[in-house]
């Protein structure tokens, strides 16, 4: 990724300017997306364990690895934009409730391909 520092703490990435007061809000958005990718990773792992055949298991295991990579990319971007804010974003209660519902369904064997 090509970037340059235009003014003291203003970041320019491929002609896109990220101002100092935009870094933390963007990092918080990325943290929310990271959490979603972690959720998708855990879901795909559980689905792989429940899948009825080896082809579906491989597909879902690959999907889980891709979701983990997406989460890692978001985490790296957060660390680059606003390192002090790694892990400090509050998550929406609705998203956490959704995670619990997914886990309950998958623990019962529901939601498999």
Backbone as numpy.savetxt, mean C-alpha at the origin, in Angstrom:
# Nx Ny Nz CAx CAy CAz Cx Cy Cz
14.28 7.61 -11.14 13.43 8.78 -11.14 14.32 10.01 -11.14
14.13 10.85 -12.12 14.92 12.07 -12.19 14.23 13.16 -11.37
15.03 13.87 -10.60 14.47 14.98 -9.85 15.56 16.01 -9.62
15.15 17.18 -9.27 16.10 18.24 -8.96 15.49 19.12 -7.88
16.32 19.74 -7.11 15.85 20.67 -6.09 15.84 22.06 -6.72
14.66 22.64 -6.86 14.54 23.94 -7.51 14.81 25.07 -6.53
14.17 25.07 -5.42 14.36 26.06 -4.37 14.56 25.25 -3.11
15.19 25.81 -2.13 15.58 25.12 -0.90 14.89 23.78 -0.67
13.59 23.75 -0.43 12.94 22.47 -0.15 11.80 22.17 -1.12
11.78 22.81 -2.26 10.80 22.50 -3.29 11.39 21.43 -4.18
10.64 20.37 -4.39 11.11 19.24 -5.17 10.47 19.27 -6.55
11.27 19.03 -7.58 10.75 18.97 -8.95 11.03 17.58 -9.49
9.96 16.88 -9.88 10.08 15.53 -10.43 9.43 15.56 -11.80
10.23 15.36 -12.85 9.71 15.36 -14.22 8.72 16.51 -14.44
9.14 17.71 -14.14 8.36 18.93 -14.32 7.16 19.05 -13.38
7.05 18.15 -12.41 5.98 18.24 -11.43 6.59 18.83 -10.16
6.03 19.90 -9.67 6.58 20.57 -8.50 5.85 20.10 -7.25
6.61 19.71 -6.25 6.04 19.36 -4.95 6.56 20.39 -3.97
5.65 21.22 -3.50 6.01 22.28 -2.57 6.17 21.73 -1.16
6.92 22.43 -0.32 7.16 21.94 1.04 5.88 21.65 1.82
4.86 22.47 1.66 3.62 22.25 2.43 2.74 21.13 1.83
3.16 20.57 0.70 2.42 19.47 0.09 3.00 18.10 0.45
4.18 18.08 0.99 4.87 16.82 1.21 4.16 15.92 2.23
3.77 16.48 3.36 3.12 15.67 4.40 1.74 15.18 3.94
0.89 16.03 3.35 -0.40 15.50 2.86 -0.23 14.39 1.81
0.74 14.54 0.92 0.99 13.49 -0.07 1.48 12.23 0.62
2.36 12.37 1.60 2.86 11.21 2.34 1.72 10.50 3.07
0.79 11.25 3.61 -0.36 10.64 4.30 -1.25 9.88 3.32
-1.46 10.45 2.14 -2.23 9.74 1.11 -1.52 8.44 0.74
-0.21 8.51 0.55 0.55 7.31 0.20 0.50 6.28 1.32
0.46 6.74 2.57 0.36 5.81 3.70 -0.98 5.08 3.67
-2.03 5.80 3.31 -3.35 5.18 3.18 -3.31 4.12 2.07
-2.69 4.46 0.94 -2.57 3.51 -0.16 -1.70 2.32 0.22
-0.63 2.59 0.98 0.24 1.50 1.45 -0.58 0.52 2.29
-1.41 1.05 3.18 -2.24 0.19 4.02 -3.17 -0.67 3.16
-3.74 -0.08 2.14 -4.60 -0.84 1.23 -3.85 -1.96 0.52
-2.62 -1.68 0.13 -1.79 -2.71 -0.53 -1.43 -3.82 0.46
-1.17 -3.47 1.70 -0.90 -4.48 2.72 -2.13 -5.36 2.94
-3.28 -4.72 2.93 -4.54 -5.44 3.06 -4.74 -6.41 1.89
-4.48 -5.93 0.68 -4.60 -6.78 -0.51 -3.60 -7.93 -0.47
-2.40 -7.68 0.03 -1.38 -8.72 0.17 -1.86 -9.82 1.10
-2.35 -9.43 2.27 -2.81 -10.41 3.25 -3.99 -11.21 2.70
-4.88 -10.54 2.00 -6.05 -11.20 1.43 -5.62 -12.22 0.37
-4.74 -11.84 -0.52 -4.28 -12.75 -1.58 -3.54 -13.95 -0.99
-2.76 -13.73 0.08 -2.08 -14.85 0.75 -3.09 -15.85 1.29
-4.13 -15.34 1.96 -5.14 -16.24 2.52 -5.92 -16.93 1.41
-6.22 -16.21 0.33 -6.93 -16.83 -0.79 -6.08 -17.92 -1.43
-4.77 -17.70 -1.52 -3.89 -18.72 -2.10 -3.95 -20.01 -1.28
-4.01 -19.86 0.04 -4.08 -21.05 0.90 -5.41 -21.79 0.73
-6.44 -21.06 0.33 -7.77 -21.66 0.16 -8.05 -22.11 -1.27
-7.23 -21.72 -2.21 -7.49 -22.00 -3.63 -7.58 -23.50 -3.89
-8.51 -23.88 -4.76 -8.77 -25.31 -4.98 -7.75 -26.03 -5.86
-6.95 -25.30 -6.62 -6.01 -25.99 -7.51 -4.67 -25.24 -7.56
-3.60 -25.93 -7.96 -2.27 -25.32 -7.98 -2.15 -24.07 -8.86
-2.86 -24.04 -9.98 -2.79 -22.88 -10.87 -3.35 -21.64 -10.17
-4.47 -21.77 -9.51 -5.06 -20.66 -8.76 -4.17 -20.27 -7.59
-3.58 -21.25 -6.94 -2.66 -20.96 -5.82 -1.47 -20.14 -6.29
-0.88 -20.53 -7.42 0.26 -19.78 -7.98 -0.14 -18.36 -8.35
-1.28 -18.23 -9.00 -1.76 -16.91 -9.40 -1.90 -16.00 -8.17
-2.56 -16.50 -7.13 -2.81 -15.70 -5.94 -1.52 -15.42 -5.16
-0.60 -16.36 -5.15 0.69 -16.12 -4.50 1.46 -15.02 -5.24
1.39 -15.05 -6.57 2.02 -13.99 -7.37 1.35 -12.66 -7.10
0.03 -12.67 -7.02 -0.71 -11.44 -6.72 -0.30 -10.88 -5.36
-0.14 -11.75 -4.38 0.28 -11.31 -3.04 1.66 -10.65 -3.10
2.58 -11.23 -3.87 3.91 -10.62 -4.01 3.83 -9.25 -4.67
2.98 -9.12 -5.67 2.83 -7.82 -6.34 2.27 -6.77 -5.37
1.29 -7.17 -4.57 0.72 -6.21 -3.60 1.77 -5.80 -2.58
2.61 -6.74 -2.16 3.68 -6.42 -1.20 4.67 -5.44 -1.83
4.96 -5.61 -3.11 5.87 -4.70 -3.80 5.26 -3.30 -3.90
3.97 -3.23 -4.20 3.30 -1.93 -4.25 3.41 -1.23 -2.90
3.16 -1.97 -1.82 3.25 -1.38 -0.48 4.67 -0.87 -0.21
5.66 -1.63 -0.64 7.05 -1.22 -0.44 7.37 0.06 -1.21
6.85 0.18 -2.42 7.07 1.39 -3.22 6.45 2.60 -2.52
5.22 2.45 -2.05 4.57 3.56 -1.34 5.36 3.93 -0.09
5.82 2.93 0.64 6.59 3.20 1.87 7.89 3.94 1.54
8.54 3.55 0.46 9.76 4.25 0.05 9.48 5.70 -0.32
8.37 5.93 -1.02 8.02 7.30 -1.39 7.70 8.14 -0.16
7.05 7.54 0.82 6.76 8.26 2.07 8.07 8.65 2.75
8.97 7.70 2.83 10.27 7.97 3.46 11.05 9.04 2.73
10.86 9.13 1.44 11.57 10.13 0.64 10.93 11.50 0.79
9.59 11.55 0.79 8.88 12.82 0.88 8.88 13.40 2.30
8.59 12.56 3.26 8.41 13.04 4.64 8.81 11.94 5.62
10.11 11.69 5.77 10.57 10.56 6.59 10.06 10.55 8.03
9.84 11.73 8.57 9.36 11.77 9.96 7.94 11.28 10.09
7.25 11.14 8.98 5.84 10.75 9.03 5.60 9.29 8.66
6.66 8.50 8.61 6.47 7.07 8.34 5.68 6.47 9.49
4.56 5.87 9.18 3.78 5.16 10.18 2.93 6.01 11.09
2.82 7.31 10.86 2.04 8.13 11.79 0.67 8.53 11.27
0.26 7.99 10.14 -1.04 8.38 9.58 -2.16 7.57 10.23
-3.16 8.27 10.72 -4.31 7.54 11.26 -5.12 6.94 10.11
-5.59 5.73 10.28 -6.34 5.07 9.23 -7.82 5.20 9.51
-8.58 5.19 8.47 -10.02 5.32 8.62 -10.58 4.09 9.31
-11.42 4.30 10.30 -12.04 3.16 10.99 -12.77 2.24 10.00
-13.36 2.80 8.96 -14.08 1.98 7.98 -13.12 1.02 7.27
-11.92 1.46 6.96 -10.95 0.59 6.29 -10.50 -0.53 7.22
-10.31 -0.20 8.48 -9.93 -1.23 9.45 -11.08 -2.22 9.66
-12.31 -1.73 9.67 -13.48 -2.61 9.79 -13.56 -3.52 8.57
-13.25 -2.99 7.39 -13.25 -3.80 6.17 -12.20 -4.90 6.26
-11.01 -4.55 6.79 -9.96 -5.56 6.98 -10.45 -6.69 7.88
-11.12 -6.34 8.96 -11.63 -7.37 9.89 -12.67 -8.25 9.20
-13.57 -7.64 8.41 -14.57 -8.43 7.70 -13.94 -9.38 6.69
-12.94 -8.87 5.95 -12.23 -9.75 5.00 -11.59 -10.92 5.72
-10.90 -10.62 6.80 -10.24 -11.69 7.55 -11.23 -12.71 8.09
-12.36 -12.24 8.60 -13.38 -13.16 9.10 -13.90 -14.06 7.99
-14.17 -13.47 6.83 -14.68 -14.25 5.70 -13.64 -15.27 5.24
-12.41 -14.84 5.11 -11.36 -15.75 4.63 -11.06 -16.82 5.67
-11.15 -16.49 6.94 -10.94 -17.50 7.98 -12.02 -18.58 7.93
-13.21 -18.20 7.44 -14.31 -19.17 7.28 -14.23 -19.90 5.93
-13.29 -19.49 5.08 -13.15 -20.12 3.77 -14.03 -19.48 2.71
-14.61 -18.32 2.99 -15.45 -17.61 2.04 -14.58 -16.62 1.27
-14.85 -16.42 0.00 -14.12 -15.44 -0.78 -13.02 -16.04 -1.62
-13.02 -17.32 -1.75 -12.00 -17.98 -2.56 -12.49 -18.09 -4.00
-11.52 -18.09 -4.92 -11.87 -18.20 -6.35 -12.44 -19.56 -6.66
